[in-house]
Amino acid sequence: MNYKRKVDEIAKYFKKYEKSEKNFSIGVELEHFIVDKETLKTVSYYDVDGVKDTLLELVSLGWKGKYEGEHILGLSKGDMTVTLEPGSQLELSIKPYMNIENIEKAYMSFLDEIIPILDSKGQTLITTGYQPESKISDIRMIPKKRYDYMFEYFKSKGKYAHNMMKGTASVQVSVDFSSEEDYRKKFRIISALSPILYAMFDNSPFFEGEITDKFCLRKKIWENCDSQRCGILDSVFDDSFGYEKYSEFILNAPPIFIDDGKSITLTGNKLYKEIFNPDNYSIEELEHVLTMVFPDVRTKKYIEIRMMDAVPYPLNFSAIALWKGILYNETNLKLAHDYVKTLSKDDVYKARLDITDKGINAILKDEPIYEIGKWLINLAKEGLNQSEVKYLIPLEVMIDSRIIPAQITKEKLSMGKREALEWCFVNNSINRGDEIWIHKNLLTNILR
């Protein structure tokens, strides 16, 4: 069947979800590990008082359970959805809002419900980029067919594919676009800035229970997962990049299996272009396939930004504020785009290599990443309304101090591993949304 016809059909899907600027909103997915508060070992889905039981307790508080067969694997309530990643990582998705304050209120309402449940079991949510103590060989997969198929498929792929599935957690931000040109600019900006975001939000001080001696573990894991579906798209540096180029990326990756909303069909190493029938497919099929590629920047009904490690509140909200301030302000969008146009593909790839050894001290073209980070934070401050600037304070404090989350933990290790990681525990005793608390907490409790 005509290849161009297939490309056009997928590109048409992306065009359908263009939004007017006045309707732009920003969404977030916040991933957490549930661990034993004393040992830091992951809590299994199957344990007595395990993750399954926690989900059921939330159902008793008014959440609606989502099941696969007899197994509860997710929840929904109002503007929030809870899903589980393969190793029982808990992901909270919050409906996109125009204002960050509304996202924060939703997150806090979720914490108010789940934290007392976990406290009663001696458990806690922890936000790190990688499991702090448990090894993936000790973590059972949740009972979800999708993940079983992926697990088997990845056995013949990158050496860290299973680490990706069971060991990682992130903050993912989603942004809207108004046209193909707006999409092109935003996708290129985010992709070219990927080494900076990896470095600034590096919160993986441990790998398989041991201290990491390098930076940006998340990047290493994803780059050793599956080269056909991960990394950044080379074509993003071409002026011709747009809906069609991303559609070609989708068509030339294997979806592993097809889920059309009615049944699942294993497809193995077949590329989607060998399977896709533009005259006879369901939207459920296409939307499933769009989730089966994992580049740093992904397109669905929106642009999804995926390179930030899970970090604790309020630093996780700095990621939301940073992207909103840069991408949703026309002046800032132009300034950021003008900057990334000066970067070549080789500049970006070289920096992505350099951050592994040097973190925020790595160089992008001719400038240290921490200096570019400062510039981006200042841009974002100018692009946000006054009530939202406070969300950038945690990130600004850290970058001004030239420190990253993983280093904060490592510098506290003389206190013991658990104590060093306490700042990554998620609790509900914080003075939420208060600018003074955000600033003082980071200065006095984290950076001391």
N, C-alpha and C positions, 0 to 999 in steps of 0.2 A: 504494500500500500504506500501511497505517496508520502515521503518523509516530511516534506514541507507542510502538508496538510496536518500531520500530527503535531508539528511544532506550532502551527497557527492555532490549533485547538487548545493547547495548553496555555499559550500566550493570551488567548482570549479570556481564560479563567482569571489571570492576574489583572488584566485590564478592568474586568468586572468589579474589582474591589478597590479601585481608585476612590479616594474620598476628597471632598472639598476641605480646604485648610481649616475652615471654621468648625469642622466636625472631627478634626484630628484628636485622637486619644492615645493613651500609652498603657500598655499591659505588662504584666510581669508574672513570671513563674519562679517561685522560691523553693529550692530543694533543701531538705534537711535530713540528717541521719537521726534515728532514734537509738540512743545508746544507754547502757547501764551507767548511772551517774558516778559510780565508784570505779568500775573497771574500764570504762570507755568502750567495752565490747558492744558490737551491734546487737540490737534486739531483733530476733527473727520474726517473720510473719507467723511462724508455727509455734513459738514458745508459749508456755503458760504465761499469761499476762503479756503476750506478744503483740505484734502490730495488728493482727487480725482482731484481737480482743479490743484493742484501742479503737479501731474503726467501729466496732459494734457498740462500744460505749458512746461514741459520738452520735450514732444512729438514735440512741435513747435520748439524746439532747436535741433531736429535731433534724439531724442531717438525713438525707436520703441515700441509701446504700446503692452502689453499682456492683453488680455481680457477674461473674463468669461461672455458669453452673451454680454450684452451691457456695462458691468462694466469694466473699466480699472483697473487692479489689479497689474500690474508690467510693467517693462521697460527693454530694453536691448540696449546697445550701445558699440560697440567694445568689449573690454575685461571685461565689467561690466554688471551686472544684478541687477535690483532693484526689490524686492518683498516686500509685506506687510504681517506682522504678524497679528493675529486676532484683536488686538486692535489698528490697524493702525500704529504699530511700523514699521519704514522703515529700511529694511535690504539691505545693499549694498554688493554684492558678487563680488569679484575681481578674475579674472582668475589666477590660480597659476603661479608664476614666480620663477625663480632661485634666483633672486636678490630682496631684500626688497625695494631698491630704485624704482624699477618699480611698485611695489604695491603702494608705496607712491605717485608716479606721477599720477597713476590712481585715487587714493582717492582724491587728490587735484584737479584734473580736474573735478571730480564730485561736489566737494564743490564749485568750481568756477561757476558752473551752477545753483545749487540749492539755494545757500545762498542768492543771490540777489532776487530770487523769494520770499523766505520766509521773507527777510527784508522788502520787499514792503508791506507785510501783517501784519507786527508786530509780526512775528513768528520766532522761532529759532529751530535748532536741538539741543538736549541736550543728553548727554551720561551719564546716571546713570543706575544702575542695576534694579531699580524699578521706576514706575511712581512717579514723585516728588510731585504731588499735587492731581490729579484726583483719585477718587475711581473707582474700576472696575465696580461697579454697574451703574456708570454714563457714561461708555464707550460702544458705540455700536460696535458690531462685523462688520467687513467688509463683503460685500456680496459675500462670497466664500463658496460653498457647502462643501468642505473639512472641513472647520472650524465649520460649522453648525453641521456636524455629530460628530466631536470631542467634541464639547460643550455639546451635548446631552449625549454622552457616558460618559463623565467625571462627570456628575451629580451624579453618583453612586460611584465615586472613591474618591480620596483624597480631603481633605477640601480645599486645595490650588490649585487644578487643573485649575480652571478658573482664578485665580491670575496669574498662569504660562502663560496662553494663552494671557491675555490682559494686564498684568502688568509688565512683565519682558523684559529685553534687555541684550545682551551679546556681547562679542568678541569671535568668534569661529575660531580656527586655524586648518588647515588640512595639514597632512604630509603624505609622501609616504613611502612605504616599498619595500624591494628588494626580500624578501623571507619569508617563514612562520616563520623562526627563527627570522628574523629581525622584523617582525610583532609582534611576541610574546614578544620580548624584549621591543619594544616601547610601546605596549599596557600596559604591566605590569608597566613600569616606570611611564607612565602618570597616570594610575589608582592609584598607590601607593603614588604618589605625589599630588593627588587631594586635600587633606586638605591644603597643602601649597599654591596651586594656588587659591583655594577659599579664603583663608585668605589674600593673598597679593593683590588680585584684588577685594576685597570687596568694592563696591561702591554703597551700598544701605542704605543711611542714613535715608530714609523715607519709611514707609509702610502705604498705604491707607491715605496718607497725614500727618501722625504723625511720630515723631522721633522714630527710632528703638532703643531699649535698649539692643539689642543683636548684635552679629556679624553674618556675612555670611548668610544673608536672602535668597540668591539664593539657597543655599543648603537646607534650611528648606522648601522652596516652592517646589522644585523638589522632595524631599523625602516625601512630602505629596501631590503628584500628582497621581501617579499610580505605586504601587510597582512592578507590572509585567513588567514595561518598563523603569524604572528609577533607579538611583543610580549607584553602581559599580557592576561588575559581580564577584561573589564569585570565580568562576572558574579561574579567572585571576591569582590567587595565586598558582594554580597547575602547575606543570611542563608540564603537558599534554595540557595546554591551546594552542589554535591555531584556525585555520579556522573552524574546526569542532565544537569546543566548542561554538564559536560565532554563528555558524549556528544553533546550538541547542537552543541558547537563542532566536534567531529569530523565530524558529519553535514553541517555547513554550510561545509565547506572542500573544495576540489577535491583529490583524491588524486594527480592528474597521470596516474598509471597504476595498474593493479591487478596485484598479483603474488600469485597464490593458491598458490604453491609448485610449480606445474606449468607455467604459462605467464604471459606478461606481456601485458596489454591496455591500450593507451593510452586515456585517458579525457579528456584535455585540461582544459577549464574546467568539466566537469560536476561538480556537488557530489556528495559521497558519498551523500547522502540520495536522489539520483536513481539510484544504482547499487546500493546495499546491499539485499540480500534477506535478512531475518532468518531465513527458513525454509530458505535454501539458500546457505550461505557456508562458507568454511573458516576455521579459526583463523589459518592463514597469511595469508589475505587481510586479516583484521582487524588482525593484529599488524603487517603491512606498512603499512596505512593509518595506524596510530597513530604510526609513525615519519615520516610525510610531513607532519606539522605541526611547527613549530619555535618554540613559545612559550618564554618565559624559564623557565617551569615547565611540565613536560610529564608526562602520566600514561601509564604503560604497566602493567607488573605492579607498578610502584613509582612513586614521585614522583621525577622527574628535575630536578635544579637546574642551569641551563645558562648563567648570566650571568657566570661567572668566566673571565677570560683565562687562557691557559696561563701558568704561572709555574714557576720552577725549584724543585727540591727544595732545602730542606725546606719552602718556602713552600706548595707544592701540598698538602702534608699538613695545613697549617693550615686549608685549606678543608674538608677531611674532618672534622677535629676540631671545627671551629666548628659545623658542622651537627649532628654527633652530640651534642655537649654541650648544644645548645639543644633539639633536637627529640626526643631520646630520654630526656629527664629530665622527669618529669611536672610538677614544680614550675616548671622553666624554660619548658616548653611553655605552661603557664598564664600565666606572666609575660609571655612574648613575645606570646601571643595577646591578653592584656589590653591590651598596648601598641598592637598594630596595630589593635585595634578603635577606638582613639582617632583613627586616621588615616582621612581620607576618600579616595575615589578621586582627587579633585582634588589633595589633599596629595601623594599618591604621584606623580601625573603631573607636577605642578609640579617636584618634586624630580628626576624623571627628566630634565626639561629643564635644570634648574639644574646638574646634574653635568657637562654638556657644557662649560660655561664655568668651573666652579669645582671640579670634582673632589670630594675629601673635605671641602672647605670649603663645599660647597653646604649648603642648609638643607632639612631634612625637617620640615614643619610649623614649629616654632619652634626647632629645635635643629640645630647643625652635625652633619653626617654623621659626622665623626671622633669626636665625643662619643658618638653612638649606637653607633658601632663599638666604642669602649672598653667600653661597657656590655654589648654582646653578647659580647665576648671574656671579660669577667668572669663573665657568666652561664655561658658554655660551660665555663670552668674549674671551676665548681662542679658541673657536670653530668657531667664525665669522671672515670674512675678515675685514681688518682694517676700511673700509668705512662703515661697518654695526655696529661696536661696539657702535657708538653714540646712536643708538636706545635703548640701555640698560640704558642710563644715567638716565632717569626719574625714572625707577624702582629702580635703585641703590641708588639714592638720598633718595627716600622714605624709603626703607628698612634700610639704614644706619641710618635714623632718627627715625626708629621704628614707622612709621605712615602708615596708609592705606588711600585710597581715601575717604571712608565714614567719617573718623575722620577729614580730612581736612575740609569738609563741616560743620561738627558739631562744630568745633572750630571757625568757622566764623559766627555762627548763631546770635551772638550779633549784627551783621550788618544788619540782616534781612534775611529771607529765600531766597529771590531772589538773593540778593547780595552774600550770602554764596554759591550759586550754579553757579554763573557766570563763575567760572573756568571750569565748565562742559559744557558751551555753546560752540557750534562749530561755529567758524567764519573763514573768509578768510583773516584776516588782520595780520596773523602771519608770522614770518620770517621762512619759511618752510625749514625743513631739515637742519637747521643750528645748529651745536652742541652747540655753545655758547648760542644761544637763548634757546634751550631746557634746558640747565643747569641753566641759570640765571632765566628763567621764573619760574621754579619750586622752586628755592631757594628764590627768592625775592617776588614772587606773590602768591605762594601757601603755602609754609612752614613757612612764617613769622608769 
